[in-house]
Amino acid sequence: MKISFIASLGILSLIQTSLSFADNVNGKSLYSQRCIMCHGTDLKGTGPLANKSNPPTPDLTTSAFKKRLNDYPGVIVSSIILRPNGDLIPRTLQENGVTLSPYSWRIKDLRDINQYMSGVISKTR
């Protein structure tokens, strides 16, 4: 009886914690500061630098990207942020006079931006 009660508390705390992991306000703020110039407010690759990169910035609202974002939450975002495609992102920013200050990404930030992007994508489809 005591073990099942403790197990129940553990499961309840996991459910509660997972629901509170993502902060949509932080995700929107990070996206606005660091991604919007290429991906645009609608995530469709409509930002002012979207066509200045080679290859051009992709539309993140496609069903294929939405599936990847759902299947691998945080992985897609973190792989782009932490290991940009070669030097595509830094080079595109530099060639267009955009300076971004260094940022120490936390796991929470990656969750937050993933949550924000997922919310925007679900509203556009």
KEVEX-28295 format. One record per residue: residue number from 1; x, y, z of N, C-alpha, C in turn. Coordinates in nm, 2 decimals. Example, Ala and Ser with C-alpha at 12.3 -4.5 7.8 and 13.67 -1.06 7.14 Angstrom:
<pts>
+-----+--------+--------+--------+--------+--------+--------+--------+--------+--------+
|  nr |    n_X |    n_Y |    n_Z |   ca_X |   ca_Y |   ca_Z |    c_X |    c_Y |    c_Z |
+-----+--------+--------+--------+--------+--------+--------+--------+--------+--------+
|   1 |   1.32 |  -0.57 |   0.78 |   1.23 |  -0.45 |   0.78 |   1.32 |  -0.33 |   0.78 |
|   2 |   1.28 |  -0.22 |   0.71 |   1.37 |  -0.11 |   0.71 |   1.29 |   0.00 |   0.79 |
+-----+--------+--------+--------+--------+--------+--------+--------+--------+--------+
</pts>
This chain:
<pts>
+-----+--------+--------+--------+--------+--------+--------+--------+--------+--------+
|  nr |    n_X |    n_Y |    n_Z |   ca_X |   ca_Y |   ca_Z |    c_X |    c_Y |    c_Z |
+-----+--------+--------+--------+--------+--------+--------+--------+--------+--------+
|   1 |   0.08 |  -0.12 |   0.00 |   0.00 |   0.00 |   0.00 |   0.09 |   0.13 |   0.00 |
|   2 |   0.19 |   0.12 |   0.09 |   0.28 |   0.24 |   0.10 |   0.35 |   0.26 |  -0.03 |
|   3 |   0.40 |   0.16 |  -0.10 |   0.47 |   0.17 |  -0.22 |   0.38 |   0.22 |  -0.33 |
|   4 |   0.26 |   0.18 |  -0.34 |   0.17 |   0.23 |  -0.45 |   0.14 |   0.37 |  -0.43 |
|   5 |   0.13 |   0.42 |  -0.30 |   0.10 |   0.56 |  -0.27 |   0.22 |   0.64 |  -0.32 |
|   6 |   0.34 |   0.60 |  -0.29 |   0.46 |   0.67 |  -0.33 |   0.47 |   0.67 |  -0.48 |
|   7 |   0.44 |   0.56 |  -0.54 |   0.45 |   0.55 |  -0.69 |   0.35 |   0.65 |  -0.75 |
|   8 |   0.23 |   0.66 |  -0.69 |   0.12 |   0.75 |  -0.74 |   0.17 |   0.89 |  -0.73 |
|   9 |   0.23 |   0.93 |  -0.62 |   0.28 |   1.06 |  -0.60 |   0.39 |   1.09 |  -0.70 |
|  10 |   0.48 |   1.00 |  -0.73 |   0.58 |   1.01 |  -0.83 |   0.52 |   1.04 |  -0.97 |
|  11 |   0.42 |   0.96 |  -1.01 |   0.36 |   0.98 |  -1.14 |   0.29 |   1.11 |  -1.15 |
|  12 |   0.22 |   1.15 |  -1.04 |   0.15 |   1.28 |  -1.04 |   0.25 |   1.39 |  -1.05 |
|  13 |   0.36 |   1.39 |  -0.99 |   0.46 |   1.49 |  -1.00 |   0.52 |   1.50 |  -1.14 |
|  14 |   0.54 |   1.38 |  -1.20 |   0.59 |   1.38 |  -1.34 |   0.49 |   1.45 |  -1.43 |
|  15 |   0.37 |   1.42 |  -1.42 |   0.26 |   1.48 |  -1.51 |   0.26 |   1.63 |  -1.48 |
|  16 |   0.26 |   1.67 |  -1.36 |   0.25 |   1.81 |  -1.33 |   0.38 |   1.88 |  -1.38 |
|  17 |   0.49 |   1.83 |  -1.36 |   0.62 |   1.89 |  -1.41 |   0.62 |   1.90 |  -1.56 |
|  18 |   0.58 |   1.79 |  -1.63 |   0.59 |   1.80 |  -1.78 |   0.50 |   1.90 |  -1.83 |
|  19 |   0.38 |   1.92 |  -1.77 |   0.29 |   2.03 |  -1.82 |   0.35 |   2.17 |  -1.80 |
|  20 |   0.43 |   2.18 |  -1.70 |   0.49 |   2.32 |  -1.68 |   0.63 |   2.34 |  -1.73 |
|  21 |   0.68 |   2.24 |  -1.81 |   0.81 |   2.26 |  -1.87 |   0.82 |   2.38 |  -1.96 |
|  22 |   0.73 |   2.40 |  -2.05 |   0.74 |   2.50 |  -2.15 |   0.67 |   2.63 |  -2.11 |
|  23 |   0.74 |   2.74 |  -2.14 |   0.69 |   2.87 |  -2.11 |   0.68 |   2.94 |  -2.25 |
|  24 |   0.55 |   2.96 |  -2.29 |   0.53 |   3.01 |  -2.42 |   0.57 |   3.16 |  -2.44 |
|  25 |   0.57 |   3.24 |  -2.33 |   0.62 |   3.37 |  -2.34 |   0.77 |   3.38 |  -2.37 |
|  26 |   0.84 |   3.29 |  -2.30 |   0.99 |   3.29 |  -2.32 |   1.02 |   3.24 |  -2.47 |
|  27 |   0.94 |   3.14 |  -2.51 |   0.96 |   3.08 |  -2.65 |   0.93 |   3.19 |  -2.75 |
|  28 |   0.83 |   3.26 |  -2.73 |   0.80 |   3.37 |  -2.83 |   0.90 |   3.48 |  -2.83 |
|  29 |   0.95 |   3.51 |  -2.71 |   1.06 |   3.61 |  -2.70 |   1.18 |   3.57 |  -2.77 |
|  30 |   1.23 |   3.45 |  -2.74 |   1.35 |   3.39 |  -2.81 |   1.33 |   3.39 |  -2.96 |
|  31 |   1.22 |   3.34 |  -3.00 |   1.19 |   3.33 |  -3.15 |   1.20 |   3.47 |  -3.21 |
|  32 |   1.13 |   3.57 |  -3.14 |   1.13 |   3.70 |  -3.20 |   1.27 |   3.77 |  -3.20 |
|  33 |   1.35 |   3.73 |  -3.11 |   1.49 |   3.79 |  -3.10 |   1.59 |   3.72 |  -3.19 |
|  34 |   1.57 |   3.59 |  -3.21 |   1.68 |   3.52 |  -3.28 |   1.64 |   3.44 |  -3.41 |
|  35 |   1.51 |   3.43 |  -3.44 |   1.47 |   3.35 |  -3.55 |   1.38 |   3.43 |  -3.66 |
|  36 |   1.31 |   3.53 |  -3.61 |   1.21 |   3.60 |  -3.69 |   1.27 |   3.66 |  -3.82 |
|  37 |   1.39 |   3.70 |  -3.81 |   1.45 |   3.77 |  -3.93 |   1.46 |   3.68 |  -4.05 |
|  38 |   1.46 |   3.55 |  -4.03 |   1.46 |   3.46 |  -4.15 |   1.33 |   3.39 |  -4.16 |
|  39 |   1.28 |   3.34 |  -4.05 |   1.15 |   3.26 |  -4.06 |   1.03 |   3.34 |  -4.06 |
|  40 |   1.03 |   3.47 |  -4.02 |   0.91 |   3.56 |  -4.02 |   0.82 |   3.53 |  -3.91 |
|  41 |   0.72 |   3.62 |  -3.89 |   0.63 |   3.60 |  -3.78 |   0.54 |   3.48 |  -3.79 |
|  42 |   0.52 |   3.44 |  -3.92 |   0.43 |   3.33 |  -3.95 |   0.50 |   3.19 |  -3.96 |
|  43 |   0.63 |   3.19 |  -3.94 |   0.72 |   3.07 |  -3.95 |   0.72 |   3.01 |  -4.09 |
|  44 |   0.68 |   3.09 |  -4.19 |   0.67 |   3.04 |  -4.33 |   0.79 |   3.08 |  -4.41 |
|  45 |   0.90 |   3.12 |  -4.35 |   1.02 |   3.16 |  -4.42 |   0.99 |   3.29 |  -4.50 |
|  46 |   0.93 |   3.39 |  -4.43 |   0.89 |   3.52 |  -4.49 |   0.96 |   3.63 |  -4.43 |
|  47 |   1.06 |   3.61 |  -4.35 |   1.14 |   3.72 |  -4.28 |   1.22 |   3.79 |  -4.39 |
|  48 |   1.27 |   3.91 |  -4.35 |   1.35 |   3.99 |  -4.44 |   1.48 |   3.92 |  -4.50 |
|  49 |   1.53 |   3.82 |  -4.43 |   1.65 |   3.75 |  -4.47 |   1.62 |   3.62 |  -4.53 |
|  50 |   1.50 |   3.58 |  -4.55 |   1.46 |   3.45 |  -4.59 |   1.52 |   3.41 |  -4.72 |
|  51 |   1.52 |   3.50 |  -4.82 |   1.57 |   3.46 |  -4.95 |   1.72 |   3.51 |  -4.97 |
|  52 |   1.78 |   3.55 |  -4.86 |   1.92 |   3.59 |  -4.87 |   2.01 |   3.48 |  -4.83 |
|  53 |   1.96 |   3.36 |  -4.79 |   2.04 |   3.25 |  -4.75 |   2.04 |   3.15 |  -4.87 |
|  54 |   2.14 |   3.07 |  -4.87 |   2.14 |   2.96 |  -4.98 |   2.16 |   2.83 |  -4.91 |
|  55 |   2.06 |   2.74 |  -4.90 |   1.93 |   2.75 |  -4.96 |   1.84 |   2.85 |  -4.88 |
|  56 |   1.74 |   2.90 |  -4.95 |   1.64 |   2.99 |  -4.88 |   1.58 |   2.93 |  -4.76 |
|  57 |   1.54 |   3.01 |  -4.67 |   1.48 |   2.97 |  -4.54 |   1.35 |   2.89 |  -4.57 |
|  58 |   1.34 |   2.77 |  -4.51 |   1.22 |   2.68 |  -4.53 |   1.10 |   2.73 |  -4.46 |
|  59 |   0.99 |   2.69 |  -4.51 |   0.85 |   2.71 |  -4.45 |   0.84 |   2.61 |  -4.33 |
|  60 |   0.83 |   2.65 |  -4.21 |   0.83 |   2.56 |  -4.10 |   0.68 |   2.52 |  -4.06 |
|  61 |   0.59 |   2.57 |  -4.14 |   0.45 |   2.53 |  -4.11 |   0.40 |   2.41 |  -4.20 |
|  62 |   0.49 |   2.35 |  -4.27 |   0.45 |   2.24 |  -4.36 |   0.41 |   2.12 |  -4.27 |
|  63 |   0.33 |   2.03 |  -4.32 |   0.29 |   1.91 |  -4.24 |   0.42 |   1.82 |  -4.21 |
|  64 |   0.51 |   1.82 |  -4.30 |   0.63 |   1.74 |  -4.28 |   0.71 |   1.79 |  -4.16 |
|  65 |   0.73 |   1.93 |  -4.15 |   0.80 |   1.98 |  -4.04 |   0.73 |   1.97 |  -3.91 |
|  66 |   0.59 |   1.99 |  -3.92 |   0.51 |   1.97 |  -3.80 |   0.52 |   1.83 |  -3.74 |
|  67 |   0.53 |   1.73 |  -3.83 |   0.54 |   1.59 |  -3.79 |   0.68 |   1.57 |  -3.72 |
|  68 |   0.78 |   1.63 |  -3.78 |   0.92 |   1.61 |  -3.72 |   0.92 |   1.68 |  -3.58 |
|  69 |   0.86 |   1.80 |  -3.57 |   0.86 |   1.87 |  -3.45 |   0.78 |   1.79 |  -3.34 |
|  70 |   0.67 |   1.73 |  -3.38 |   0.60 |   1.64 |  -3.28 |   0.67 |   1.51 |  -3.25 |
|  71 |   0.73 |   1.45 |  -3.35 |   0.80 |   1.32 |  -3.33 |   0.92 |   1.34 |  -3.25 |
|  72 |   0.99 |   1.45 |  -3.26 |   1.12 |   1.47 |  -3.19 |   1.12 |   1.61 |  -3.13 |
|  73 |   1.03 |   1.62 |  -3.02 |   1.02 |   1.76 |  -2.96 |   1.16 |   1.81 |  -2.90 |
|  74 |   1.19 |   1.92 |  -2.95 |   1.31 |   1.99 |  -2.90 |   1.44 |   1.95 |  -2.98 |
|  75 |   1.44 |   1.83 |  -3.04 |   1.55 |   1.78 |  -3.11 |   1.58 |   1.87 |  -3.23 |
|  76 |   1.47 |   1.89 |  -3.31 |   1.48 |   1.97 |  -3.43 |   1.53 |   2.11 |  -3.40 |
|  77 |   1.47 |   2.17 |  -3.30 |   1.50 |   2.31 |  -3.26 |   1.65 |   2.31 |  -3.21 |
|  78 |   1.68 |   2.22 |  -3.12 |   1.82 |   2.23 |  -3.07 |   1.93 |   2.20 |  -3.17 |
|  79 |   1.90 |   2.11 |  -3.27 |   2.00 |   2.08 |  -3.37 |   2.02 |   2.20 |  -3.46 |
|  80 |   1.92 |   2.28 |  -3.48 |   1.94 |   2.40 |  -3.57 |   2.01 |   2.51 |  -3.49 |
|  81 |   1.97 |   2.53 |  -3.36 |   2.02 |   2.63 |  -3.28 |   2.17 |   2.60 |  -3.24 |
|  82 |   2.19 |   2.48 |  -3.20 |   2.32 |   2.45 |  -3.14 |   2.42 |   2.41 |  -3.25 |
|  83 |   2.38 |   2.36 |  -3.36 |   2.47 |   2.32 |  -3.47 |   2.41 |   2.36 |  -3.60 |
|  84 |   2.42 |   2.49 |  -3.63 |   2.36 |   2.54 |  -3.75 |   2.41 |   2.47 |  -3.87 |
|  85 |   2.34 |   2.47 |  -3.98 |   2.38 |   2.40 |  -4.10 |   2.51 |   2.46 |  -4.15 |
|  86 |   2.62 |   2.40 |  -4.12 |   2.75 |   2.46 |  -4.15 |   2.77 |   2.59 |  -4.09 |
|  87 |   2.79 |   2.69 |  -4.17 |   2.80 |   2.83 |  -4.12 |   2.69 |   2.91 |  -4.19 |
|  88 |   2.58 |   2.84 |  -4.24 |   2.48 |   2.91 |  -4.31 |   2.41 |   3.02 |  -4.23 |
|  89 |   2.37 |   2.99 |  -4.11 |   2.30 |   3.09 |  -4.03 |   2.40 |   3.21 |  -3.99 |
|  90 |   2.51 |   3.18 |  -3.93 |   2.60 |   3.29 |  -3.90 |   2.65 |   3.37 |  -4.02 |
|  91 |   2.67 |   3.30 |  -4.13 |   2.72 |   3.37 |  -4.26 |   2.60 |   3.46 |  -4.31 |
|  92 |   2.48 |   3.41 |  -4.32 |   2.37 |   3.49 |  -4.37 |   2.35 |   3.61 |  -4.28 |
|  93 |   2.36 |   3.60 |  -4.15 |   2.34 |   3.71 |  -4.06 |   2.46 |   3.81 |  -4.09 |
|  94 |   2.58 |   3.76 |  -4.09 |   2.69 |   3.85 |  -4.11 |   2.69 |   3.92 |  -4.24 |
|  95 |   2.66 |   3.85 |  -4.35 |   2.65 |   3.92 |  -4.48 |   2.54 |   4.02 |  -4.49 |
|  96 |   2.45 |   4.02 |  -4.40 |   2.34 |   4.11 |  -4.41 |   2.34 |   4.21 |  -4.29 |
|  97 |   2.45 |   4.22 |  -4.22 |   2.48 |   4.32 |  -4.12 |   2.39 |   4.30 |  -3.99 |
|  98 |   2.35 |   4.17 |  -3.97 |   2.27 |   4.14 |  -3.85 |   2.37 |   4.09 |  -3.74 |
|  99 |   2.37 |   4.15 |  -3.63 |   2.45 |   4.10 |  -3.52 |   2.37 |   4.05 |  -3.41 |
| 100 |   2.39 |   3.93 |  -3.37 |   2.32 |   3.87 |  -3.26 |   2.42 |   3.84 |  -3.15 |
| 101 |   2.38 |   3.89 |  -3.03 |   2.48 |   3.86 |  -2.92 |   2.48 |   3.71 |  -2.88 |
| 102 |   2.59 |   3.66 |  -2.84 |   2.59 |   3.52 |  -2.80 |   2.49 |   3.49 |  -2.69 |
| 103 |   2.44 |   3.37 |  -2.69 |   2.33 |   3.33 |  -2.60 |   2.36 |   3.20 |  -2.55 |
| 104 |   2.35 |   3.18 |  -2.42 |   2.38 |   3.05 |  -2.35 |   2.24 |   2.98 |  -2.34 |
| 105 |   2.22 |   2.89 |  -2.44 |   2.09 |   2.82 |  -2.45 |   2.08 |   2.72 |  -2.33 |
| 106 |   1.96 |   2.72 |  -2.27 |   1.93 |   2.62 |  -2.17 |   1.83 |   2.52 |  -2.22 |
| 107 |   1.82 |   2.40 |  -2.17 |   1.72 |   2.30 |  -2.21 |   1.58 |   2.36 |  -2.21 |
| 108 |   1.56 |   2.44 |  -2.11 |   1.42 |   2.50 |  -2.09 |   1.40 |   2.60 |  -2.21 |
| 109 |   1.50 |   2.67 |  -2.26 |   1.48 |   2.76 |  -2.37 |   1.44 |   2.68 |  -2.50 |
| 110 |   1.50 |   2.56 |  -2.52 |   1.47 |   2.48 |  -2.63 |   1.33 |   2.42 |  -2.62 |
| 111 |   1.29 |   2.39 |  -2.50 |   1.15 |   2.34 |  -2.48 |   1.05 |   2.45 |  -2.51 |
| 112 |   1.09 |   2.57 |  -2.46 |   1.00 |   2.69 |  -2.48 |   0.98 |   2.73 |  -2.62 |
| 113 |   1.09 |   2.73 |  -2.70 |   1.08 |   2.77 |  -2.84 |   1.01 |   2.66 |  -2.92 |
| 114 |   1.03 |   2.54 |  -2.88 |   0.96 |   2.43 |  -2.95 |   0.81 |   2.44 |  -2.92 |
| 115 |   0.77 |   2.47 |  -2.80 |   0.63 |   2.49 |  -2.76 |   0.57 |   2.60 |  -2.84 |
| 116 |   0.64 |   2.71 |  -2.85 |   0.59 |   2.83 |  -2.92 |   0.57 |   2.80 |  -3.06 |
| 117 |   0.67 |   2.74 |  -3.13 |   0.66 |   2.71 |  -3.27 |   0.55 |   2.61 |  -3.30 |
| 118 |   0.53 |   2.51 |  -3.21 |   0.42 |   2.41 |  -3.23 |   0.29 |   2.48 |  -3.22 |
| 119 |   0.27 |   2.58 |  -3.13 |   0.15 |   2.65 |  -3.12 |   0.12 |   2.73 |  -3.24 |
| 120 |   0.22 |   2.80 |  -3.30 |   0.20 |   2.88 |  -3.42 |   0.16 |   2.79 |  -3.53 |
| 121 |   0.24 |   2.68 |  -3.55 |   0.21 |   2.59 |  -3.66 |   0.07 |   2.53 |  -3.65 |
| 122 |   0.03 |   2.50 |  -3.53 |  -0.11 |   2.44 |  -3.52 |  -0.22 |   2.54 |  -3.56 |
| 123 |  -0.19 |   2.66 |  -3.54 |  -0.29 |   2.77 |  -3.57 |  -0.29 |   2.80 |  -3.72 |
| 124 |  -0.18 |   2.77 |  -3.80 |  -0.18 |   2.80 |  -3.94 |  -0.23 |   2.69 |  -4.03 |
| 125 |  -0.24 |   2.57 |  -3.98 |  -0.29 |   2.46 |  -4.06 |  -0.43 |   2.43 |  -4.04 |
+-----+--------+--------+--------+--------+--------+--------+--------+--------+--------+
</pts>
